[in-house]
């Protein structure tokens, strides 16, 4: 039996044994099992017209969740989550033979979420974001503005006054989308 959660809508049951994943900005670090799931699903999920953003085994209370995050232009729908769930469930059970999780969750990463990959940075270029730095710069660790151009070495933030500030990627702890209501 499998627990399937899509935008916190429906449930079913799965196996046991916890795995842990520590995420770092831009590193896309995954546990060995999460990376195997990601690799097995990437092309198949994208063939459905959605992007596979991340795969993680996450411990919440006594349960372990296999969390699959998807995104697409215009946002993720319940039908997208359901379609991905129906696609990945047999791959996880029969191809990969994983039973180390209690729940399978397929969902959107949410509106105000960290942007981790170059693909996400490209998709949300010009969008309102918050940069968090590992160490303070001029007494500040957080900066807000619009996401500007980026390279392998640096990411640019367009500040509210229109000026640009470039941050070395290794100094940026997180870039998070923010929602601005106008």
Secondary structure, DSSP 8 states (H G I E B T S, - for coil): --EEESTT----------------TTT----HHHHHHHHHHHHHHHTTT-EEEEEEEEEETTEEEEEEEEE-TT---HHHHHHHHHHHHHIIIIIS-----SEEEEEE--SS-B--SHHHHHHTTTSEEEEEEEEEETTEEEEEEEEEEE-SSEEEEEETTS-EEEEEGGGEEEEEE-----
